[in-house]
Amino acid sequence: MKEFDYVIIGGGCAGLSLAYELEIHEKLKNKTLAIIEPREEYKRDKTWSFWKVIPHNFDDCVKKSWENFSINIPGKTNYLECKNFPYQSVDSGLFYKKINNRIKENKNISFFRDISEINTKNSFIFNSVTETKKNHLNLWQHFCGVEIKTENNFFDEEIFNLMDFDCEQRESVHFFYTLPYSKNKALIETTWLSKMNDNSQKDYDNQIKEYIEKHLKIKNYEITYKEEGAIPLFYPLYKKEKNKINIGTAGGMTRLSTGYTFLNIQEHSKYLRENIENISTLKKFEINRKYQFLDDIFLRVLNKNPGKMSNIFFSMFNTSPKTVIKFLSNKSNFFEDLKIILQMPKLTFIKALFY
Ligand SMILES: Cc1cc2nc3c(=O)[nH]c(=O)nc-3n(C[C@H](O)[C@H](O)[C@H](O)COP(=O)(O)OP(=O)(O)OC[C@H]3O[C@@H](n4cnc5c(N)ncnc54)[C@H](O)[C@@H]3O)c2cc1C
């Protein structure tokens, strides 16, 4: 069986981001790489959005970028600006195409459907596949989104809606998220933060239909694309293994309070590429411990007080949007952290520290 210097298990966001990063920095000129990916074909299956707080390799895969956003709870809307850190939406279809077109030029890179097809005994492995065991205590961000095309112009494409809490909460945390790509096209998502043990939350199609037709009052529209997912709001169990590094969601790249993962994956890929010559002794890359600590408290509050969360999210944005964006994107300094903490209901958070 064939052997490779490097093996990437899972050719999804993290696997392909890493392969691309290594390829464009010529780290695969004299090294071989196998990518293990079972999917039959690559097609658009996700929309990765984030505030652009750092440069990345995929500006040409951005479907749309915004400099304004809103957040609302029943009866109140906050309009905010994000000129310093525009919110970008990467189309996974364009991302897969760009990377695959580039890496297929390199004869040192091969794709396999299953790990059993190669010999990995002497390879360094980057793994993006984890088995998350269902645990009824774990929180998830689960969602479903549809892209719609309306008959008449309806949307203001200059401003996206980050969170609309003006909807049924069902003793949980629920909001809608709308990304208007043009005046008559938008991605509309229903999102829940919950333990996923209430099946009624998964009637996503009905929720979206009701939101579009009754809340937004759009009558004539067509659904052109659909995506669904569940992001674990807990870290995967990390077992240190020789010659293996976990990447992507499996590598703990998700920010637990928000589900944002894409830019962390890009930073991790860069870190791995910069240190590829010393990969077997490399220090683990992780989301700064202060965010891990703060997110842990935040999720404890969410667990105990789902009914308070819409107001908590809303009041977080009472401070400058730049500060909140930096905080949510792991780029805030001590004073910015403090500004966010001061917006939070003190007693609720202090109690959460002791549960
Ligand atoms: C629908 C959706 C939308 C999201 N939107 C955002 C967003 O807007 N912003 C953001 O920051 N994050 C977002 N995320 C979170 C995160 O960015 C994505 O989940 C991202 O794809 C994680 O990358 P990954 O490589 O860890 O996993 P994946 O991209 O899922 O890649 C894992 C790969 O492993 C393959 N695989 C599975 N089993 C095996 C096996 N046994 N052997 C080999 N390969 C296998 C899969 O086919 C897949 O290609 C979203 C997640 C989902 C599901």
The ligand as an SDF file (V2000), in Angstrom:
LIG
                    3D

 53 58  0  0  0  0  0  0  0  0999 V2000
  -24.3810   24.1790    7.5140 C   0  0  0  0  0  0  0  0  0  0  0  0
  -23.2630   24.7990    8.3270 C   0  0  0  0  0  0  0  0  0  0  0  0
  -23.0500   26.1720    8.2750 C   0  0  0  0  0  0  0  0  0  0  0  0
  -21.9990   26.7500    9.0320 C   0  0  0  0  0  0  0  0  0  0  0  0
  -21.8370   28.1020    8.9730 N   0  0  0  0  0  0  0  0  0  0  0  0
  -20.7840   28.6610    9.6250 C   0  0  0  0  0  0  0  0  0  0  0  0
  -20.5480   30.0580    9.5260 C   0  0  0  0  0  0  0  0  0  0  0  0
  -21.3620   30.8000    8.9570 O   0  0  0  0  0  0  0  0  0  0  0  0
  -19.4260   30.5720   10.1110 N   0  0  0  0  0  0  0  0  0  0  0  0
  -18.5400   29.7830   10.7820 C   0  0  0  0  0  0  0  0  0  0  0  0
  -17.5160   30.2850   11.2530 O   0  0  0  0  0  0  0  0  0  0  0  0
  -18.7730   28.4650   10.9360 N   0  0  0  0  0  0  0  0  0  0  0  0
  -19.8660   27.8840   10.3740 C   0  0  0  0  0  0  0  0  0  0  0  0
  -20.0830   26.5310   10.4940 N   0  0  0  0  0  0  0  0  0  0  0  0
  -19.1940   25.7730   11.3960 C   0  0  0  0  0  0  0  0  0  0  0  0
  -17.8940   25.3030   10.7230 C   0  0  0  0  0  0  0  0  0  0  0  0
  -17.2360   26.3810   10.1180 O   0  0  0  0  0  0  0  0  0  0  0  0
  -18.1450   24.2470    9.6810 C   0  0  0  0  0  0  0  0  0  0  0  0
  -18.7770   23.1510   10.2740 O   0  0  0  0  0  0  0  0  0  0  0  0
  -16.8720   23.7750    8.9910 C   0  0  0  0  0  0  0  0  0  0  0  0
  -17.2670   23.0800    7.8450 O   0  0  0  0  0  0  0  0  0  0  0  0
  -16.0130   22.8950    9.9040 C   0  0  0  0  0  0  0  0  0  0  0  0
  -14.9480   22.3770    9.1720 O   0  0  0  0  0  0  0  0  0  0  0  0
  -14.4030   20.9120    9.4040 P   0  0  0  0  0  0  0  0  0  0  0  0
  -13.3640   20.6910    8.4010 O   0  0  0  0  0  0  0  0  0  0  0  0
  -14.1150   20.7150   10.8360 O   0  0  0  0  0  0  0  0  0  0  0  0
  -15.6590   19.9640    9.0820 O   0  0  0  0  0  0  0  0  0  0  0  0
  -16.2670   19.6630    7.6640 P   0  0  0  0  0  0  0  0  0  0  0  0
  -16.2170   20.8490    6.7900 O   0  0  0  0  0  0  0  0  0  0  0  0
  -17.6180   19.0590    7.9400 O   0  0  0  0  0  0  0  0  0  0  0  0
  -15.3040   18.5620    7.0520 O   0  0  0  0  0  0  0  0  0  0  0  0
  -15.2270   17.2470    7.5210 C   0  0  0  0  0  0  0  0  0  0  0  0
  -15.0410   16.3600    6.2940 C   0  0  0  0  0  0  0  0  0  0  0  0
  -14.8240   15.0160    6.7160 O   0  0  0  0  0  0  0  0  0  0  0  0
  -15.4540   14.1550    5.8120 C   0  0  0  0  0  0  0  0  0  0  0  0
  -15.6460   12.8620    6.4860 N   0  0  0  0  0  0  0  0  0  0  0  0
  -16.6790   12.4310    7.2230 C   0  0  0  0  0  0  0  0  0  0  0  0
  -16.4520   11.1740    7.6700 N   0  0  0  0  0  0  0  0  0  0  0  0
  -15.2360   10.8120    7.2310 C   0  0  0  0  0  0  0  0  0  0  0  0
  -14.4220    9.6490    7.3950 C   0  0  0  0  0  0  0  0  0  0  0  0
  -14.8210    8.6220    8.1100 N   0  0  0  0  0  0  0  0  0  0  0  0
  -13.1990    9.6410    6.8170 N   0  0  0  0  0  0  0  0  0  0  0  0
  -12.7690   10.6990    6.0990 C   0  0  0  0  0  0  0  0  0  0  0  0
  -13.4800   11.8200    5.9270 N   0  0  0  0  0  0  0  0  0  0  0  0
  -14.6970   11.8950    6.4750 C   0  0  0  0  0  0  0  0  0  0  0  0
  -16.7380   14.8740    5.4560 C   0  0  0  0  0  0  0  0  0  0  0  0
  -17.2800   14.4120    4.2340 O   0  0  0  0  0  0  0  0  0  0  0  0
  -16.2570   16.3190    5.3680 C   0  0  0  0  0  0  0  0  0  0  0  0
  -15.8720   16.6730    4.0690 O   0  0  0  0  0  0  0  0  0  0  0  0
  -21.1490   25.9410    9.8110 C   0  0  0  0  0  0  0  0  0  0  0  0
  -21.4180   24.5660    9.8920 C   0  0  0  0  0  0  0  0  0  0  0  0
  -22.4510   24.0030    9.1640 C   0  0  0  0  0  0  0  0  0  0  0  0
  -22.7110   22.5210    9.3050 C   0  0  0  0  0  0  0  0  0  0  0  0
  1  2  1  0
  2  3  1  0
  2 52  2  0
  3  4  2  0
  4  5  1  0
  4 50  1  0
  5  6  2  0
  6  7  1  0
  6 13  1  0
  7  8  2  0
  7  9  1  0
  9 10  1  0
 10 11  2  0
 10 12  1  0
 12 13  2  0
 13 14  1  0
 14 15  1  0
 14 50  1  0
 15 16  1  0
 16 17  1  0
 16 18  1  0
 18 19  1  0
 18 20  1  0
 20 21  1  0
 20 22  1  0
 22 23  1  0
 23 24  1  0
 24 25  2  0
 24 26  1  0
 24 27  1  0
 27 28  1  0
 28 29  2  0
 28 30  1  0
 28 31  1  0
 31 32  1  0
 32 33  1  0
 33 34  1  0
 33 48  1  0
 34 35  1  0
 35 36  1  0
 35 46  1  0
 36 37  1  0
 36 45  1  0
 37 38  2  0
 38 39  1  0
 39 40  1  0
 39 45  2  0
 40 41  1  0
 40 42  2  0
 42 43  1  0
 43 44  2  0
 44 45  1  0
 46 47  1  0
 46 48  1  0
 48 49  1  0
 50 51  2  0
 51 52  1  0
 52 53  1  0
M  END
$$$$
